[in-house]
């Protein structure tokens, strides 16, 4: 069974991964995305140290967009189950912000689908990350889906 | 009935609002509504913005109806 969820609780990677395992599958690929301490500014190249992160979501739309992604992944890849859980609220450095687990009969499809899912999620699912530094904070702006203004 | 406009992350911080209401005139498009909102909340003008209608990304020429739920936000950065 597929699932896509948002939570403010710490994520347990293994429990997400084990929920997607059906008997016809031979491999599960799991992405453990976590809060990074050092971030290079894309424009200036300056490296900043992040103290913690805050994630916020437009929750009902985020769930709908995740559902669309999982549906599209099933159309493109030979995969059996997908689980996506994204954490919201304040995260300390090193804490897991996202888990994506993809189970497939064969590992190649599971790897490809997991990579595709995280790439698309970062582009389309309405969740925002705020990086908090010693001397300030900023909401990170990603790549635009379509630009309107 | 007016339309609700929600803000998240950067747009909530910039505007100081989580939610506002706008009146909906005939044939108000997503693009026109966004321009009008930016005119009233000028801090938004320096950002590249996205708009959704009823929890779906909106096309520029999509028509807004009474009671719709809009949201205005910067490019997403989850993951």
Backbone of each chain as ProteinMPNN parsed JSONL, in Angstrom:
{"seq_chain_A": "XXXXXXXXXXXXXXXXXXXXXXXXXXXXXXXXXXXXXXXXXXXXXXXXXXXXXXXXXXXXXXXXXXXXXXXXXXXXXXXXXXXXXXXXXXXXXXXXXXXXXXXXXXXXXXXXXXXXXXXXXXXXXXXXXXXXXXXXXXXXXXXXXXXXX", "coords_chain_A": {"N_chain_A": [[0.834, -1.199, 0.0], [0.481, 2.244, -0.79], [1.648, 5.261, 0.823], [1.492, 8.638, 2.048], [2.549, 11.164, 4.011], [2.499, 13.774, 6.535], [4.317, 14.915, 9.337], [4.924, 16.043, 12.696], [6.481, 14.717, 14.371], [9.566, 13.017, 15.336], [11.218, 11.122, 12.757], [11.184, 7.675, 12.069], [13.222, 5.822, 10.265], [13.477, 3.104, 9.548], [10.995, 2.04, 10.223], [9.311, 3.28, 8.405], [10.349, 2.258, 6.015], [9.846, -0.503, 6.317], [7.13, -0.617, 6.105], [6.439, -0.64, 3.443], [6.902, -3.073, 2.287], [6.053, -5.656, 0.258], [5.277, -9.148, -0.504], [5.992, -9.794, -3.151], [8.131, -8.292, -3.808], [11.633, -7.523, -4.227], [13.411, -5.654, -3.437], [13.905, -2.721, -1.511], [14.346, 0.692, -1.798], [15.473, 3.281, 0.166], [15.348, 6.659, 0.919], [16.998, 8.735, 3.14], [16.641, 11.772, 4.08], [18.24, 14.475, 5.583], [18.787, 17.134, 8.007], [21.164, 19.496, 7.139], [24.309, 20.772, 8.255], [26.166, 22.608, 7.09], [25.782, 24.896, 4.503], [26.178, 25.849, 1.187], [25.949, 28.965, -0.28], [24.053, 29.517, -3.169], [24.418, 31.633, -4.869], [26.529, 33.347, -3.925], [28.475, 31.578, -3.131], [29.351, 31.431, -0.615], [29.852, 29.752, 2.478], [27.537, 28.825, 4.869], [26.737, 28.357, 8.295], [24.23, 26.385, 9.584], [21.987, 26.52, 12.281], [19.572, 25.376, 13.086], [16.654, 23.936, 11.453], [13.463, 24.932, 10.101], [10.501, 23.589, 9.016], [7.673, 24.186, 6.979], [4.365, 23.558, 5.814], [1.849, 23.696, 3.251], [-0.585, 22.071, 4.098], [-2.92, 20.409, 3.184], [-2.693, 20.685, 0.383], [-0.1, 19.807, -0.025], [-0.294, 17.094, 0.589], [-1.999, 16.29, -1.484], [-0.349, 16.846, -3.72], [1.76, 15.111, -3.242], [0.442, 12.71, -3.515], [-0.182, 12.814, -6.239], [2.409, 12.664, -7.31], [3.203, 10.113, -6.532], [1.405, 8.564, -7.952], [2.177, 9.22, -10.566], [4.744, 8.162, -10.505], [4.231, 5.444, -10.366], [3.264, 5.085, -12.926], [5.501, 5.473, -14.498], [7.578, 3.796, -13.61], [8.543, 0.435, -12.806], [7.308, -0.364, -10.111], [6.232, -1.307, -6.805], [5.261, -0.447, -4.228], [5.066, 2.739, -2.562], [6.261, 4.843, -0.028], [6.033, 7.945, 1.545], [7.172, 10.187, 3.906], [7.155, 13.29, 5.371], [8.763, 15.48, 7.547], [7.667, 18.153, 9.664], [7.949, 21.455, 11.19], [10.295, 22.341, 13.801], [13.612, 21.296, 13.239], [16.497, 19.712, 14.415], [20.017, 19.814, 13.575], [21.054, 17.11, 11.577], [18.803, 15.595, 12.074], [16.19, 13.633, 10.62], [14.479, 14.789, 7.813], [12.973, 13.936, 5.685], [11.619, 10.866, 4.519], [11.72, 8.616, 1.924], [10.501, 5.703, 0.697], [10.785, 3.118, -1.599], [9.457, 0.258, -2.91], [10.178, -2.477, -4.995], [9.984, -5.069, -7.514], [12.543, -5.391, -8.563], [15.775, -3.944, -7.956], [16.708, -1.857, -9.607], [14.585, -0.343, -10.667], [13.548, 0.6, -8.29], [15.589, 2.278, -7.285], [15.686, 4.215, -9.357], [13.093, 5.292, -9.292], [12.961, 6.348, -6.711], [14.872, 8.393, -6.78], [13.712, 9.992, -8.765], [11.334, 10.698, -7.466], [12.182, 12.25, -5.204], [13.393, 14.37, -6.501], [11.266, 15.548, -7.925], [9.501, 16.063, -5.818], [10.84, 18.101, -4.448], [10.444, 20.138, -6.184], [7.719, 20.501, -6.576], [5.969, 19.977, -4.344], [4.178, 21.697, -1.898], [6.023, 22.691, 0.448], [8.1, 24.346, 2.711], [11.403, 25.379, 3.619], [13.061, 26.797, 6.317], [16.146, 28.18, 7.033], [17.993, 28.595, 9.913], [20.381, 30.692, 11.181], [23.323, 31.672, 13.119], [23.377, 34.408, 12.929], [20.986, 35.259, 11.807], [18.194, 34.429, 9.622], [16.648, 32.568, 6.939], [14.05, 31.927, 4.555], [14.249, 29.298, 2.364], [14.292, 29.467, -1.124], [13.158, 27.541, -3.726], [13.352, 25.877, -6.926], [11.368, 27.255, -9.5], [8.123, 26.086, -10.39], [6.25, 27.043, -12.29], [6.511, 30.277, -13.488], [4.933, 33.156, -12.306], [5.038, 35.843, -11.687]], "CA_chain_A": [[0.0, 0.0, 0.0], [1.211, 3.517, -0.808], [1.234, 6.256, 1.815], [2.181, 9.937, 1.985], [2.135, 11.752, 5.282], [3.276, 14.856, 7.145], [4.322, 14.703, 10.784], [5.85, 16.882, 13.457], [7.236, 13.804, 15.237], [10.791, 12.478, 14.732], [10.95, 10.046, 11.804], [11.915, 6.419, 12.209], [13.443, 5.42, 8.876], [13.221, 1.675, 9.349], [9.565, 1.706, 10.289], [8.738, 3.691, 7.117], [10.813, 1.31, 5.0], [9.222, -1.824, 6.456], [5.691, -0.557, 5.77], [6.187, -0.753, 1.997], [7.461, -4.316, 1.754], [5.137, -6.74, -0.059], [6.007, -10.393, -0.77], [6.491, -9.928, -4.53], [9.257, -7.383, -4.028], [12.958, -8.007, -3.868], [14.277, -4.566, -2.99], [13.348, -1.414, -1.131], [15.33, 1.768, -1.714], [14.986, 4.29, 1.104], [16.11, 7.901, 1.058], [16.961, 9.388, 4.441], [17.094, 13.157, 3.901], [18.33, 15.053, 6.929], [19.173, 18.548, 8.103], [22.601, 19.679, 6.917], [24.842, 21.887, 9.038], [26.832, 23.616, 6.274], [25.13, 25.105, 3.215], [26.863, 26.801, 0.323], [25.023, 29.869, -0.955], [24.13, 29.24, -4.606], [24.843, 32.827, -5.609], [27.82, 33.909, -3.513], [29.439, 30.517, -2.849], [29.695, 31.507, 0.806], [29.341, 28.632, 3.267], [26.929, 29.29, 6.118], [26.436, 27.299, 9.252], [22.834, 26.387, 10.013], [21.81, 26.048, 13.659], [18.476, 24.415, 12.97], [15.736, 24.193, 10.341], [12.024, 24.892, 10.37], [9.731, 23.271, 7.806], [6.249, 24.512, 7.018], [3.688, 23.027, 4.622], [0.417, 23.924, 2.951], [-0.728, 20.637, 4.317], [-3.809, 19.635, 2.293], [-2.163, 20.675, -0.983], [1.11, 18.974, -0.029], [-0.729, 15.689, 0.514], [-2.5, 16.065, -2.853], [0.782, 16.833, -4.655], [2.508, 13.857, -3.027], [-0.374, 11.64, -4.099], [0.021, 12.893, -7.695], [3.759, 12.18, -7.621], [3.251, 8.652, -6.373], [0.657, 8.021, -9.091], [3.026, 9.367, -11.756], [5.876, 7.225, -10.371], [3.729, 4.107, -10.741], [3.1, 5.026, -14.381], [6.806, 5.495, -15.168], [8.548, 2.818, -13.124], [7.944, -0.822, -12.367], [7.452, -0.37, -8.656], [5.045, -1.88, -6.169], [4.758, 0.444, -3.173], [5.838, 3.93, -2.223], [5.903, 5.553, 1.207], [6.735, 9.222, 1.724], [6.798, 10.904, 5.122], [7.937, 14.518, 5.512], [8.635, 16.082, 8.878], [7.434, 19.6, 9.718], [8.312, 22.078, 12.461], [11.729, 22.589, 14.03], [14.489, 20.12, 13.174], [17.9, 19.916, 14.765], [20.961, 19.313, 12.576], [21.195, 15.649, 11.585], [17.509, 14.915, 12.169], [15.619, 13.277, 9.32], [13.364, 15.634, 7.382], [12.123, 13.195, 4.757], [11.908, 9.474, 4.174], [10.997, 8.069, 0.771], [10.821, 4.287, 0.502], [10.174, 2.561, -2.805], [9.649, -1.193, -3.029], [10.008, -2.94, -6.374], [10.484, -6.426, -7.71], [13.986, -5.328, -8.838], [16.341, -2.737, -7.349], [16.961, -0.773, -10.557], [13.391, 0.515, -10.709], [13.384, 1.245, -6.98], [16.548, 3.393, -7.239], [15.294, 5.263, -10.31], [11.854, 5.931, -8.839], [13.252, 7.118, -5.49], [15.563, 9.603, -7.24], [12.718, 10.82, -9.462], [10.371, 11.211, -6.478], [12.729, 13.346, -4.387], [13.627, 15.521, -7.383], [9.963, 16.18, -8.203], [8.942, 16.587, -4.563], [11.508, 19.375, -4.149], [9.997, 21.105, -7.181], [6.263, 20.693, -6.674], [5.147, 19.804, -3.132], [4.273, 22.968, -1.163], [6.681, 22.636, 1.758], [9.198, 25.335, 2.69], [12.437, 25.19, 4.641], [13.741, 27.997, 6.814], [17.44, 27.926, 7.663], [18.25, 29.544, 10.997], [21.823, 30.837, 11.407], [23.657, 32.427, 14.34], [23.167, 35.841, 12.712], [19.798, 35.551, 10.997], [17.453, 33.272, 9.112], [15.984, 32.828, 5.66], [13.278, 30.879, 3.889], [14.927, 28.883, 1.141], [13.4, 29.451, -2.285], [13.623, 26.503, -4.645], [13.197, 26.086, -8.369], [9.952, 27.527, -9.756], [7.388, 25.189, -11.279], [5.921, 27.965, -13.38], [6.683, 31.601, -12.907], [3.772, 33.987, -12.613], [5.264, 37.288, -11.549]], "C_chain_A": [[0.875, 1.258, 0.0], [0.759, 4.386, 0.366], [2.074, 7.505, 1.666], [1.65, 10.745, 3.15], [3.035, 12.918, 5.672], [3.221, 14.627, 8.648], [5.233, 15.709, 11.46], [6.712, 16.023, 14.394], [8.53, 13.37, 14.56], [10.474, 11.255, 13.86], [11.803, 8.834, 12.105], [12.02, 5.787, 10.818], [13.047, 3.967, 8.643], [11.73, 1.372, 9.354], [8.854, 2.164, 9.016], [9.084, 2.642, 6.062], [10.082, -0.03, 5.103], [7.742, -1.808, 6.082], [5.422, -0.774, 4.297], [6.562, -2.117, 1.425], [6.397, -5.386, 1.504], [5.919, -7.992, -0.496], [6.569, -10.509, -2.188], [7.705, -9.06, -4.81], [10.568, -7.993, -3.569], [13.852, -6.914, -3.341], [13.466, -3.358, -2.577], [14.506, -0.427, -1.097], [14.73, 2.859, -0.839], [15.924, 5.489, 1.132], [15.908, 8.43, 2.471], [17.525, 10.792, 4.233], [17.133, 13.818, 5.266], [18.918, 16.45, 6.898], [20.693, 18.683, 8.09], [23.107, 20.892, 7.712], [25.401, 22.996, 8.132], [26.177, 23.706, 4.896], [25.88, 26.18, 2.449], [25.809, 27.66, -0.367], [25.188, 29.719, -2.461], [24.631, 30.442, -5.397], [26.254, 33.272, -5.23], [28.889, 32.838, -3.288], [29.873, 30.493, -1.388], [29.074, 30.328, 1.567], [28.798, 29.174, 4.584], [26.636, 28.102, 7.011], [25.008, 27.449, 9.744], [22.745, 25.837, 11.434], [20.667, 25.046, 13.748], [17.592, 24.808, 11.794], [14.306, 24.229, 10.851], [11.333, 24.602, 9.036], [8.266, 23.62, 8.022], [5.608, 23.99, 5.739], [2.299, 23.636, 4.478], [-0.145, 22.505, 2.927], [-1.683, 19.915, 3.36], [-3.295, 19.584, 0.856], [-0.921, 19.801, -1.077], [0.74, 17.493, -0.138], [-1.219, 15.374, -0.902], [-1.347, 15.971, -3.85], [1.616, 15.562, -4.48], [1.757, 12.678, -3.644], [-0.202, 11.61, -5.621], [1.381, 12.331, -8.088], [3.825, 10.662, -7.558], [2.515, 7.985, -7.54], [1.525, 8.074, -10.359], [4.211, 8.405, -11.706], [5.448, 5.813, -10.761], [3.594, 3.976, -12.258], [4.445, 4.893, -15.096], [7.729, 4.347, -14.816], [7.814, 1.545, -12.705], [8.187, -0.983, -10.87], [6.149, -0.844, -8.033], [4.447, -0.924, -5.144], [5.679, 1.623, -2.947], [5.338, 4.474, -0.888], [6.709, 6.833, 1.289], [6.249, 9.842, 3.028], [7.739, 12.105, 5.261], [7.694, 15.096, 6.891], [8.436, 17.587, 8.752], [7.836, 20.129, 11.094], [9.814, 22.23, 12.572], [12.516, 21.278, 13.999], [15.907, 20.509, 13.561], [18.769, 19.353, 13.645], [21.088, 17.787, 12.713], [19.87, 14.908, 11.707], [16.918, 14.707, 10.779], [14.423, 14.161, 9.003], [12.43, 14.889, 6.442], [12.604, 11.758, 4.608], [11.061, 9.128, 2.961], [11.445, 6.631, 0.623], [10.066, 3.773, -0.7], [10.502, 1.078, -2.869], [9.342, -1.609, -4.452], [10.46, -4.385, -6.476], [12.002, -6.432, -7.894], [14.54, -3.967, -8.44], [16.468, -1.561, -8.31], [15.78, 0.208, -10.608], [13.212, 1.267, -9.397], [14.336, 2.442, -6.851], [16.076, 4.547, -8.126], [14.063, 6.016, -9.815], [12.113, 6.799, -7.613], [13.929, 8.44, -5.859], [14.566, 10.56, -7.922], [11.766, 11.47, -8.459], [10.943, 12.361, -5.656], [12.954, 14.582, -5.253], [12.321, 16.285, -7.631], [9.342, 16.772, -6.944], [9.534, 17.949, -4.236], [11.05, 20.492, -5.076], [8.518, 21.457, -7.034], [5.481, 20.651, -5.357], [5.302, 21.04, -2.241], [4.707, 22.805, 0.295], [7.857, 23.598, 1.648], [10.11, 25.109, 3.876], [13.012, 26.544, 5.028], [15.042, 27.568, 7.466], [17.68, 29.009, 8.701], [19.747, 29.525, 11.292], [22.059, 31.586, 12.718], [23.265, 33.893, 14.176], [21.965, 36.139, 11.815], [19.104, 34.278, 10.555], [16.905, 33.6, 7.746], [15.195, 31.622, 5.189], [13.976, 30.551, 2.574], [13.904, 28.868, 0.011], [13.968, 28.495, -3.318], [13.443, 26.911, -6.098], [11.711, 26.287, -8.644], [9.338, 26.5, -10.697], [6.967, 25.949, -12.529], [5.994, 29.346, -12.768], [5.524, 32.499, -13.309], [4.007, 35.47, -12.408], [6.736, 37.559, -11.359]], "O_chain_A": [[1.883, 1.324, 0.704], [-0.37, 4.263, 0.842], [3.219, 7.45, 1.219], [0.447, 10.981, 3.261], [4.17, 13.036, 5.21], [2.197, 14.193, 9.175], [6.204, 16.175, 10.863], [7.564, 16.541, 15.115], [8.598, 13.353, 13.331], [9.588, 10.461, 14.178], [13.0, 8.952, 12.365], [11.037, 5.286, 10.272], [12.37, 3.642, 7.667], [11.258, 0.541, 8.578], [7.899, 1.521, 8.582], [8.217, 2.195, 5.311], [9.737, -0.625, 4.082], [7.162, -2.851, 5.778], [4.286, -1.066, 3.922], [6.543, -2.302, 0.208], [5.887, -5.97, 2.461], [7.102, -7.895, -0.822], [7.527, -11.251, -2.406], [8.249, -9.082, -5.913], [10.62, -8.837, -2.674], [14.943, -7.196, -2.846], [12.467, -3.014, -3.209], [15.524, -0.673, -0.45], [13.609, 3.309, -1.077], [17.13, 5.352, 1.339], [14.777, 8.555, 2.939], [18.742, 10.98, 4.212], [16.168, 13.735, 6.025], [19.474, 16.887, 5.891], [21.403, 18.084, 8.898], [22.416, 21.905, 7.822], [25.149, 24.178, 8.368], [26.037, 22.696, 4.206], [26.178, 27.257, 2.967], [24.876, 27.131, -0.972], [26.301, 29.782, -2.982], [25.204, 30.283, -6.474], [27.079, 33.544, -6.102], [30.079, 33.151, -3.257], [30.662, 29.642, -0.977], [27.924, 29.958, 1.33], [29.49, 29.88, 5.317], [26.331, 27.002, 6.549], [24.621, 28.5, 10.256], [23.352, 24.815, 11.75], [20.78, 24.007, 14.398], [17.758, 25.88, 11.211], [13.978, 23.643, 11.883], [11.564, 25.298, 8.047], [7.699, 23.386, 9.089], [6.248, 23.982, 4.687], [1.669, 24.035, 5.457], [-0.175, 21.84, 1.892], [-1.299, 18.903, 2.774], [-3.44, 18.565, 0.182], [-0.707, 19.129, -2.086], [1.382, 16.736, -0.866], [-0.896, 14.323, -1.456], [-1.362, 15.112, -4.732], [2.118, 15.004, -5.456], [2.36, 11.771, -4.218], [-0.09, 10.542, -6.222], [1.498, 11.608, -9.078], [4.422, 10.013, -8.417], [2.959, 6.957, -8.051], [1.598, 7.108, -11.118], [4.638, 7.891, -12.739], [6.2, 5.079, -11.403], [3.784, 2.894, -12.812], [4.531, 4.282, -16.161], [8.573, 3.958, -15.624], [6.648, 1.57, -12.311], [9.133, -1.639, -10.433], [5.092, -0.788, -8.662], [3.253, -0.628, -5.192], [6.895, 1.531, -3.114], [4.132, 4.554, -0.654], [7.929, 6.816, 1.123], [5.045, 10.003, 3.23], [8.96, 11.953, 5.267], [6.554, 15.189, 7.346], [8.974, 18.218, 7.843], [8.035, 19.363, 12.037], [10.524, 22.247, 11.566], [12.144, 20.293, 14.637], [16.442, 21.512, 13.09], [18.319, 18.517, 12.861], [21.211, 17.255, 13.817], [19.821, 13.702, 11.465], [17.129, 15.518, 9.877], [13.486, 14.279, 9.793], [11.232, 15.172, 6.4], [13.801, 11.471, 4.576], [9.845, 9.318, 2.961], [12.632, 6.362, 0.442], [8.855, 3.964, -0.816], [11.669, 0.687, -2.88], [8.367, -1.151, -5.046], [11.22, -4.871, -5.639], [12.679, -7.356, -7.443], [13.856, -2.952, -8.572], [16.354, -0.405, -7.901], [15.964, 1.425, -10.594], [12.782, 2.42, -9.384], [13.937, 3.5, -6.364], [16.066, 5.704, -7.705], [14.002, 7.241, -9.912], [11.537, 7.88, -7.494], [13.59, 9.487, -5.308], [14.581, 11.768, -7.685], [11.432, 12.648, -8.586], [10.252, 13.354, -5.432], [12.736, 15.707, -4.804], [12.284, 17.513, -7.555], [8.735, 17.842, -6.984], [8.82, 18.851, -3.797], [11.251, 21.669, -4.776], [8.112, 22.58, -7.333], [4.409, 21.252, -5.277], [6.419, 21.398, -1.868], [3.896, 22.785, 1.221], [8.528, 23.657, 0.617], [9.685, 24.715, 4.962], [13.4, 27.336, 4.169], [15.052, 26.704, 8.343], [17.581, 30.199, 8.402], [20.313, 28.48, 11.613], [21.119, 32.071, 13.346], [22.87, 34.55, 15.14], [21.938, 37.167, 11.137], [19.393, 33.189, 11.052], [16.713, 34.77, 7.415], [15.59, 30.472, 5.383], [14.255, 31.442, 1.772], [12.804, 28.336, 0.156], [15.119, 28.625, -3.733], [13.39, 28.09, -6.447], [10.878, 25.572, -8.086], [9.958, 26.095, -11.68], [7.278, 25.563, -13.656], [5.569, 29.544, -11.63], [5.172, 32.597, -14.485], [3.235, 36.284, -12.915], [7.139, 38.714, -11.224]]}, "seq_chain_B": "XXXXXXXXXXXXXXXXXXXXXXXXXXXXXXXXXXXXXXXXXXXXXXXXXXXXXXXXXXXXXXXXXXXXXXXXXXXXXXX", "coords_chain_B": {"N_chain_B": [[-19.617, 36.132, -1.845], [-16.345, 36.438, -0.56], [-13.003, 35.545, -1.778], [-10.647, 33.473, -0.132], [-7.266, 34.075, 0.755], [-4.303, 32.465, 1.267], [-1.159, 32.515, 2.996], [2.192, 31.338, 3.168], [5.242, 30.384, 4.848], [7.839, 32.256, 3.512], [6.121, 34.179, 2.303], [4.18, 34.576, 4.243], [5.706, 35.655, 6.308], [6.661, 38.013, 5.087], [4.327, 39.47, 4.491], [3.064, 39.577, 6.902], [0.739, 38.329, 7.316], [-1.316, 35.445, 7.652], [-3.573, 34.824, 6.377], [-5.805, 36.408, 4.127], [-8.679, 38.175, 2.848], [-10.129, 38.542, -0.368], [-12.112, 40.487, -2.605], [-14.087, 39.172, -5.234], [-14.184, 39.9, -8.517], [-15.989, 39.851, -11.669], [-14.721, 37.462, -13.948], [-12.115, 37.446, -12.894], [-8.783, 36.737, -13.142], [-6.198, 34.349, -12.201], [-3.681, 35.479, -12.572], [-4.276, 38.243, -12.622], [-5.333, 38.582, -10.08], [-3.127, 37.989, -8.507], [-1.409, 40.078, -9.215], [-2.858, 42.257, -8.211], [-2.867, 41.679, -5.48], [-0.141, 41.818, -4.903], [0.208, 44.497, -5.407], [-1.117, 45.598, -3.241], [0.277, 44.534, -1.119], [3.195, 45.287, -0.996], [5.727, 44.256, -0.302], [5.902, 41.737, -1.324], [6.648, 41.994, -3.91], [9.325, 41.707, -4.683], [9.814, 39.063, -4.914], [9.717, 35.857, -6.589], [6.71, 34.447, -7.388], [4.215, 31.932, -6.701], [0.906, 30.787, -7.412], [-1.929, 29.175, -6.104], [-5.1, 27.642, -6.696], [-7.753, 26.5, -4.893], [-6.127, 24.475, -3.821], [-4.626, 23.519, -5.955], [-2.035, 23.994, -8.339], [-2.281, 27.009, -10.152], [-3.228, 27.968, -13.456], [-2.216, 30.846, -15.372], [-4.396, 32.131, -16.581], [-6.549, 31.144, -15.283], [-9.808, 31.278, -13.905], [-10.976, 32.932, -11.02], [-13.287, 32.096, -8.501], [-16.122, 32.959, -6.405], [-15.617, 32.252, -3.008], [-13.441, 30.615, -3.393], [-10.331, 29.045, -2.438], [-7.36, 30.52, -2.302], [-3.768, 30.425, -2.574], [-0.662, 31.973, -1.967], [2.693, 31.76, -2.649], [6.283, 31.332, -2.292], [8.777, 29.706, -4.407], [8.924, 26.234, -3.816], [10.596, 24.418, -1.151], [11.006, 21.95, 0.074], [11.958, 18.657, 1.328]], "CA_chain_B": [[-18.641, 35.616, -0.878], [-14.985, 36.716, -1.038], [-12.075, 34.415, -1.829], [-9.601, 33.498, 0.904], [-5.893, 33.968, 0.235], [-3.416, 31.978, 2.323], [0.281, 32.743, 2.82], [3.019, 30.366, 3.886], [6.694, 30.575, 4.833], [8.324, 33.605, 3.227], [5.047, 35.143, 2.019], [3.531, 34.889, 5.523], [6.615, 36.562, 7.036], [6.742, 39.31, 4.399], [3.06, 40.215, 4.558], [2.544, 39.63, 8.269], [-0.588, 37.695, 7.307], [-1.473, 34.032, 7.295], [-4.762, 34.725, 5.534], [-6.584, 37.624, 3.886], [-9.808, 37.939, 1.945], [-10.236, 39.496, -1.479], [-13.398, 40.399, -3.293], [-13.915, 38.539, -6.537], [-14.98, 40.51, -9.584], [-16.226, 38.942, -12.795], [-13.584, 37.095, -14.798], [-10.817, 37.713, -12.253], [-7.865, 35.612, -13.39], [-5.159, 34.14, -11.182], [-2.619, 36.459, -12.82], [-4.746, 39.571, -12.213], [-5.471, 38.577, -8.613], [-1.774, 38.044, -7.949], [-0.908, 41.455, -9.403], [-3.591, 43.126, -7.29], [-2.408, 41.39, -4.108], [1.219, 42.356, -4.796], [0.079, 45.951, -5.337], [-1.537, 45.948, -1.88], [1.276, 44.043, -0.156], [4.328, 45.49, -1.892], [6.896, 43.45, 0.064], [5.916, 40.509, -2.128], [7.039, 42.295, -5.279], [10.694, 41.329, -5.022], [9.927, 37.6, -4.943], [9.015, 35.108, -7.635], [5.582, 33.887, -6.643], [3.3, 30.95, -7.284], [-0.454, 30.893, -6.87], [-2.771, 27.987, -6.262], [-6.541, 27.821, -6.49], [-8.338, 25.286, -4.33], [-5.074, 23.485, -3.563], [-3.985, 23.059, -7.193], [-1.319, 25.081, -9.015], [-3.215, 27.674, -11.061], [-2.751, 28.554, -14.708], [-2.35, 32.308, -15.295], [-5.71, 32.613, -17.032], [-7.633, 30.458, -14.564], [-10.753, 32.233, -13.316], [-11.249, 32.764, -9.586], [-14.726, 32.179, -8.202], [-16.481, 33.236, -5.013], [-15.423, 31.151, -2.06], [-12.233, 29.833, -3.677], [-9.2, 29.149, -1.513], [-6.103, 30.771, -3.021], [-2.559, 30.532, -1.748], [0.447, 32.637, -2.659], [3.908, 31.331, -1.968], [7.526, 31.303, -3.074], [9.13, 28.372, -4.905], [8.939, 25.33, -2.663], [11.948, 24.0, -0.773], [10.933, 20.793, 0.976], [12.896, 17.567, 1.066]], "C_chain_B": [[-17.228, 35.883, -1.409], [-14.179, 35.421, -1.188], [-11.072, 34.579, -0.701], [-8.242, 33.38, 0.226], [-4.979, 33.587, 1.394], [-1.962, 32.284, 1.97], [1.045, 31.747, 3.674], [4.474, 30.791, 3.841], [7.051, 32.029, 4.581], [7.172, 34.583, 3.019], [4.27, 35.51, 3.293], [4.392, 35.874, 6.316], [6.606, 37.963, 6.423], [5.47, 40.131, 4.618], [2.589, 40.416, 5.991], [1.154, 39.028, 8.372], [-0.462, 36.205, 7.018], [-2.624, 33.897, 6.299], [-5.367, 36.104, 5.359], [-7.8, 37.235, 3.036], [-9.751, 38.963, 0.83], [-11.627, 39.37, -2.091], [-13.148, 39.928, -4.719], [-14.819, 39.219, -7.549], [-15.149, 39.502, -10.715], [-14.929, 38.697, -13.553], [-12.23, 37.486, -14.208], [-9.915, 36.495, -12.477], [-6.859, 35.503, -12.25], [-4.071, 35.194, -11.329], [-3.026, 37.854, -12.328], [-4.864, 39.655, -10.695], [-4.103, 38.705, -7.966], [-1.208, 39.46, -8.056], [-1.553, 42.414, -8.404], [-3.09, 42.936, -5.847], [-1.002, 41.955, -3.896], [1.182, 43.881, -4.703], [-0.268, 46.396, -3.907], [-0.535, 45.534, -0.806], [2.626, 44.086, -0.859], [5.58, 44.679, -1.552], [7.028, 42.194, -0.776], [6.575, 40.721, -3.484], [8.427, 41.824, -5.667], [10.887, 39.816, -5.076], [9.218, 37.008, -6.156], [7.943, 34.279, -6.945], [4.801, 32.857, -7.452], [1.936, 31.153, -6.658], [-1.184, 29.578, -7.113], [-4.217, 28.397, -6.056], [-7.096, 26.481, -6.041], [-7.335, 24.134, -4.299], [-4.53, 22.811, -4.815], [-3.224, 24.257, -7.769], [-2.233, 25.671, -10.091], [-2.514, 28.094, -12.35], [-3.021, 30.051, -14.635], [-3.755, 32.803, -15.617], [-6.876, 31.913, -16.314], [-8.499, 31.481, -13.82], [-11.018, 31.895, -11.847], [-12.733, 32.97, -9.327], [-14.931, 32.478, -6.713], [-16.219, 32.011, -4.158], [-14.183, 30.311, -2.327], [-11.189, 30.046, -2.576], [-7.926, 29.324, -2.345], [-4.948, 30.656, -2.033], [-1.475, 31.138, -2.606], [1.718, 32.312, -1.91], [5.106, 31.373, -2.911], [7.802, 29.855, -3.509], [9.423, 27.439, -3.729], [10.356, 24.828, -2.382], [11.928, 22.88, 0.256], [12.005, 19.771, 0.642], [13.931, 17.468, 2.156]], "O_chain_B": [[-16.938, 35.592, -2.57], [-14.619, 34.348, -0.776], [-10.694, 35.699, -0.356], [-8.095, 32.664, -0.765], [-4.895, 34.309, 2.388], [-1.585, 32.309, 0.799], [0.605, 31.363, 4.757], [4.898, 31.476, 2.91], [6.636, 32.923, 5.319], [7.235, 35.711, 3.509], [3.761, 36.625, 3.409], [3.874, 36.812, 6.921], [6.551, 38.966, 7.135], [5.53, 41.329, 4.895], [1.803, 41.322, 6.266], [0.471, 39.189, 9.383], [0.389, 35.773, 6.24], [-2.648, 32.976, 5.483], [-5.44, 36.883, 6.309], [-7.913, 36.1, 2.572], [-9.373, 40.114, 1.05], [-12.232, 38.298, -2.094], [-12.126, 40.249, -5.326], [-16.045, 39.136, -7.467], [-14.53, 38.438, -10.715], [-14.14, 39.617, -13.771], [-11.304, 37.818, -14.946], [-10.235, 35.381, -12.062], [-6.69, 36.423, -11.45], [-3.591, 35.741, -10.336], [-2.233, 38.556, -11.7], [-4.535, 40.679, -10.097], [-3.935, 39.44, -6.993], [-0.606, 39.974, -7.113], [-0.883, 43.27, -7.827], [-2.916, 43.901, -5.103], [-0.706, 42.505, -2.835], [2.005, 44.49, -4.019], [0.214, 47.421, -3.426], [-0.504, 46.11, 0.282], [3.147, 43.05, -1.273], [6.411, 44.44, -2.428], [8.121, 41.648, -0.929], [7.006, 39.767, -4.132], [8.691, 41.567, -6.842], [12.007, 39.342, -5.265], [8.257, 37.574, -6.677], [8.232, 33.506, -6.032], [4.734, 32.901, -8.681], [1.816, 31.626, -5.528], [-1.071, 28.961, -8.172], [-4.521, 29.356, -5.347], [-6.933, 25.463, -6.714], [-7.632, 23.002, -4.683], [-4.037, 21.685, -4.761], [-3.698, 25.391, -7.702], [-2.876, 24.94, -10.844], [-1.359, 28.52, -12.335], [-3.933, 30.488, -13.934], [-4.245, 33.759, -15.016], [-8.036, 32.073, -16.693], [-7.994, 32.414, -13.196], [-11.251, 30.742, -11.485], [-13.352, 33.89, -9.859], [-14.04, 32.276, -5.887], [-16.553, 30.886, -4.53], [-13.895, 29.386, -1.569], [-11.169, 31.069, -1.891], [-7.475, 28.39, -3.009], [-5.129, 30.775, -0.822], [-1.374, 30.866, -3.802], [1.827, 32.548, -0.707], [4.97, 31.438, -4.133], [7.154, 28.916, -3.047], [10.092, 27.823, -2.77], [11.207, 24.817, -3.272], [12.73, 22.863, 1.19], [12.851, 19.999, -0.222], [14.805, 16.604, 2.1]]}, "name": "protein", "num_of_chains": 2, "seq": "XXXXXXXXXXXXXXXXXXXXXXXXXXXXXXXXXXXXXXXXXXXXXXXXXXXXXXXXXXXXXXXXXXXXXXXXXXXXXXXXXXXXXXXXXXXXXXXXXXXXXXXXXXXXXXXXXXXXXXXXXXXXXXXXXXXXXXXXXXXXXXXXXXXXXXXXXXXXXXXXXXXXXXXXXXXXXXXXXXXXXXXXXXXXXXXXXXXXXXXXXXXXXXXXXXXXXXXXXXXXXXXXXXXX"}
